[in-house]
Amino acid sequence: MGVRVVHVHLVRHGQSTWNREGRLQGQTIHPSLTALGRRQAATAAATLSGRLDGPAILWSSDLVRAAMTAAVIGTRLGLPVHHDEALREQSLGRFEGRLARSLTPEPIPPGSHVAHMWWGGGESTADVYRRVGRFMTRELVHPATSATHVVVVSHGDTIRVARAWLLGRGHRDLESEEIPNGSVTSVSFESLGPVTAKGEAVRWGACDNPGPKCARGPKRWEA
């Protein structure tokens, strides 16, 4: 296998009506973009137009707020939008729709880890990590296209999980910083070795928000 470089661009959707109200959204389908959210989507599209210098594919969560953002980006870049449920936000079960300020902290049982908690009866971080990992394995390890840029429009918690997966971290090792609405985080890879039939022992050099001095170094990925 020859060297193959792939650039993944993680875009958080623009502000939604529930973002503005301070409600937990999770996988609730219908919240749409506000006027500010549409402007943020346009800004993300402009950012991407300056970063894409080769064939690209555009993927999006199918939730309305992400799909609306992706539509703006697709129009600017001249790309069709492909939707995948694997890119949805973490499900928050019965907490969805509630105001964040109305919630009280829930204790983590002794011997448990926060990444394995099913908040509101929804998904755990480990659950999200697995589904995002399957998506990334398909698009990066066994791609169906020759795209060198993969644009992914998704959600705050899902992007934090995706970034951890892409940089070789586990589901317990997520960064805690806020992912702003309309932000674009780019991660570049250079394949350094052969890919097995099951996508195991894939070695990549990874660089976050790459520049001309992007460092290279082997990483082991478990698909």
C-alpha positions in Angstrom: 0.0 0.0 0.0 1.4 3.4 -0.9 1.3 6.5 1.2 -2.2 8.0 1.4 -3.0 11.3 3.1 -6.5 12.0 4.3 -7.7 15.3 5.8 -10.8 15.0 8.1 -12.7 18.3 8.8 -15.0 18.1 11.8 -17.7 20.8 11.8 -20.1 21.4 14.6 -23.6 22.6 13.4 -24.6 26.2 13.8 -26.6 27.4 16.7 -30.0 25.8 17.0 -33.2 27.0 18.6 -32.5 24.7 21.5 -28.9 25.8 21.9 -30.3 29.3 22.3 -32.8 28.2 24.9 -30.3 26.1 26.8 -32.1 22.8 26.2 -30.4 19.4 26.0 -30.8 18.2 22.5 -29.2 14.7 22.2 -30.8 12.9 19.3 -34.0 15.0 19.2 -34.5 15.5 15.5 -36.4 18.7 15.0 -34.5 21.7 16.5 -33.4 23.9 13.5 -30.9 26.6 13.0 -31.4 30.1 14.2 -30.4 33.1 12.1 -27.1 33.2 13.9 -26.7 29.4 13.3 -27.2 30.0 9.5 -24.5 32.6 9.6 -22.2 30.3 11.5 -22.8 27.6 8.8 -21.8 30.1 6.1 -18.6 31.0 8.0 -17.7 27.3 8.3 -18.3 26.8 4.6 -16.0 29.7 3.8 -13.3 28.2 6.1 -13.6 24.9 4.4 -13.4 26.4 0.9 -9.9 27.7 1.9 -8.8 24.3 3.3 -9.9 21.9 0.6 -7.4 21.5 -2.2 -8.4 18.1 -3.6 -11.4 15.7 -4.0 -13.8 15.8 -1.1 -16.8 14.0 0.3 -19.3 15.6 2.7 -21.0 13.6 5.4 -23.5 14.8 8.0 -25.6 13.7 10.9 -29.2 13.4 9.8 -30.5 15.5 12.7 -32.1 18.8 11.3 -29.6 21.2 12.9 -26.6 19.3 11.3 -28.4 18.7 8.0 -29.2 22.4 7.6 -25.5 23.3 8.3 -24.3 20.7 5.8 -26.7 22.0 3.2 -25.1 25.4 3.4 -21.6 23.9 3.2 -22.6 21.6 0.3 -23.9 24.6 -1.7 -20.8 26.6 -1.1 -18.4 23.7 -2.0 -20.5 22.2 -4.7 -20.8 18.8 -2.9 -23.8 16.5 -2.3 -24.5 15.8 1.3 -24.5 12.2 2.5 -26.2 11.5 5.8 -25.4 8.9 8.4 -27.0 8.2 11.8 -23.6 7.2 13.1 -22.8 11.0 13.3 -25.7 11.8 15.5 -25.2 13.4 18.9 -25.0 11.3 22.0 -28.5 10.2 23.0 -29.5 11.6 26.4 -32.7 9.7 26.8 -35.3 11.2 29.1 -33.1 14.3 29.6 -33.6 15.5 26.1 -35.7 18.7 25.9 -35.0 19.7 29.4 -33.3 23.0 30.3 -29.7 22.3 31.3 -30.1 24.6 34.4 -32.9 22.5 35.7 -30.8 19.3 36.1 -29.0 18.2 39.2 -25.8 16.2 39.2 -26.1 12.4 39.2 -23.6 10.5 41.3 -21.3 8.0 39.5 -21.6 4.6 41.2 -18.4 3.3 42.9 -16.1 1.5 40.5 -17.8 3.0 37.5 -16.3 5.6 35.0 -18.2 8.5 33.6 -17.6 7.2 30.1 -19.7 4.2 30.8 -22.8 6.1 32.2 -26.0 6.0 30.3 -27.3 9.5 31.0 -31.1 9.6 31.1 -31.1 6.1 29.8 -29.5 7.1 26.5 -26.0 6.3 25.3 -22.7 6.2 27.1 -19.6 7.8 25.7 -18.2 4.3 25.1 -21.3 3.7 22.9 -20.7 6.8 20.9 -17.0 5.9 20.5 -17.9 2.6 19.0 -20.3 3.9 16.4 -18.0 6.8 15.4 -15.1 4.4 15.2 -17.1 2.2 12.8 -17.8 5.2 10.6 -14.2 6.4 10.6 -12.9 2.9 9.8 -15.2 2.7 6.8 -14.3 6.1 5.5 -10.5 6.2 6.3 -9.5 2.5 6.3 -11.8 1.1 3.6 -12.9 4.2 1.6 -15.3 3.7 -1.3 -14.0 6.9 -2.9 -10.6 8.6 -3.7 -11.5 11.6 -1.6 -8.5 13.2 0.2 -10.8 15.4 2.2 -13.6 14.1 4.4 -15.9 16.8 5.8 -18.0 15.6 8.7 -20.9 17.8 10.1 -21.8 16.6 13.5 -22.4 17.7 17.2 -20.3 18.8 20.1 -20.0 15.6 22.1 -19.7 13.4 19.0 -16.9 15.7 17.7 -15.0 15.4 20.9 -15.3 11.6 20.6 -14.3 11.6 17.0 -11.3 13.8 17.6 -10.1 11.4 20.4 -10.6 8.4 18.1 -8.7 10.1 15.2 -5.8 11.0 17.5 -5.5 7.5 18.9 -7.0 8.1 22.3 -9.6 5.9 24.1 -13.1 6.7 25.0 -12.0 7.6 28.6 -9.6 10.2 27.3 -11.7 13.0 25.8 -10.8 16.6 26.0 -13.3 18.7 28.0 -13.2 22.0 26.1 -16.3 23.3 24.5 -16.7 22.8 20.8 -18.2 26.1 19.5 -21.1 26.1 17.1 -19.9 26.5 13.5 -16.3 25.6 14.4 -14.1 23.6 12.0 -11.4 21.2 13.4 -9.1 19.6 10.9 -7.0 16.5 11.4 -4.6 15.2 8.8 -3.2 11.6 8.4 -0.5 9.9 6.5 -0.7 6.2 6.2 2.6 4.6 7.3 1.9 0.9 6.8 -0.4 -1.8 5.4 -4.0 -2.1 6.3 -5.3 -5.5 7.3 -8.5 -7.0 5.9 -10.3 -6.1 9.2 -8.8 -2.7 9.5 -6.6 -3.8 12.4 -3.1 -2.5 13.2 -3.5 0.5 10.9 -0.7 3.0 11.3 -1.2 6.7 10.7 0.7 9.8 11.3 -1.8 12.3 12.8 -1.7 16.0 13.1 -4.4 18.3 14.6 -5.2 21.5 12.6 -2.3 20.7 10.3 0.2 23.2 9.0 3.4 23.0 6.9 5.3 21.6 9.9 2.9 18.8 10.7 4.8 16.1 12.5 4.6 12.5 11.5 4.6 9.5 13.8 3.2 6.0 13.8 0.1 5.2 15.8 -1.7 1.9 16.4 -5.5 2.0 15.7 -7.9 -0.7 16.8 -10.8 -0.7 14.5 
